Amino acid sequence: MPLADDLRGVDRAQIEGTSYAVGWSDDAYWCEWSTDHCATKALFADGVSVRRQIVVADLNPATEEIPRAELCAYLTWELRCMVNIGGTLFSYVSRDGGESWQEVVGP
């Protein structure tokens, strides 16, 4: 399965040969990654996609538009994802290559 094949509103970034994608599906933003130039996403041994939830983000009820996101990657293997939900910008950080995400609170 190609990276981000079932996600919408996708943004991508790369760190030293690992490609990352964040995108929306099932009322949430998710992070997936690939180590073969996006040809296939990382999978568990049973073939299930390695996907980590960043944040629950419902469709905008007035417009039915998905929230927009932007992904930034740093050589320290830190990933930052900014998500615009209902006109409010939220920031999330992963310091372990996309495995876990925490909201950034404050400046």
C-alpha positions in Angstrom: 0.0 0.0 0.0 1.5 3.4 -1.0 2.1 6.0 1.7 -1.0 8.0 2.6 -3.2 6.2 0.0 -6.3 6.4 2.2 -5.7 9.8 3.8 -7.1 13.2 2.6 -5.5 16.7 3.0 -2.1 15.1 3.0 1.2 17.0 3.8 4.6 15.3 3.6 8.1 15.7 4.9 11.3 13.6 4.9 14.1 12.9 7.4 17.2 11.0 6.1 15.4 8.5 3.9 12.2 8.2 5.9 9.1 9.8 4.3 6.3 11.0 6.6 2.8 11.9 5.7 0.0 13.4 7.8 -3.6 13.3 6.6 -7.2 13.1 7.6 -9.4 10.0 7.8 -12.2 8.8 10.1 -12.5 12.2 11.9 -8.8 12.4 13.0 -5.4 13.4 11.7 -2.9 10.5 11.4 0.8 10.1 10.8 2.2 7.3 8.5 5.7 6.7 7.3 7.7 4.9 4.7 11.4 4.0 4.3 11.2 3.1 0.6 10.5 6.5 -1.0 6.7 6.4 -0.4 6.2 3.2 -2.4 4.8 1.3 0.6 3.8 2.5 4.1 5.3 0.9 7.2 3.3 -2.2 8.2 3.0 -4.3 11.3 3.9 -8.0 10.8 0.2 -8.9 10.2 0.1 -6.4 7.3 -1.9 -3.7 9.2 -0.7 -0.1 8.5 1.5 1.5 11.2 -0.6 4.6 11.7 -0.5 7.0 14.7 -3.3 9.4 15.7 -2.2 13.0 16.1 -5.6 14.6 17.0 -9.3 14.1 16.6 -10.5 16.6 14.0 -14.1 16.6 12.9 -15.3 17.9 9.6 -16.4 21.6 9.6 -20.2 21.2 9.9 -20.9 24.4 8.0 -18.7 23.6 5.0 -18.0 19.9 5.4 -14.3 20.7 4.7 -11.6 18.7 6.4 -9.3 20.5 8.7 -6.0 21.6 7.1 -2.6 20.5 8.4 1.1 21.2 7.7 4.0 18.9 8.6 7.6 20.0 9.4 10.5 17.6 9.9 13.8 18.3 11.5 17.1 16.4 11.4 16.7 15.8 15.2 13.9 13.4 14.2 11.4 15.8 15.6 8.2 16.2 13.7 5.7 19.2 14.1 2.2 19.1 12.8 0.0 22.3 12.8 -3.7 21.6 12.3 -6.3 24.3 11.7 -9.5 23.1 13.3 -12.5 25.5 13.1 -10.2 28.5 12.5 -8.0 27.7 15.5 -4.4 26.6 15.0 -3.2 23.7 17.1 0.4 22.5 17.2 1.6 18.9 17.9 5.1 17.5 18.3 6.5 14.0 18.0 10.1 13.5 19.3 10.2 9.8 18.4 9.7 9.7 14.7 5.9 9.8 14.6 5.3 7.1 17.2 3.6 9.4 19.7 2.2 13.0 19.6 1.7 15.7 22.2 -0.1 19.0 21.9 2.3 22.0 22.2 0.8 24.4 24.8 2.0 28.0 25.1 4.6 29.9 23.1 
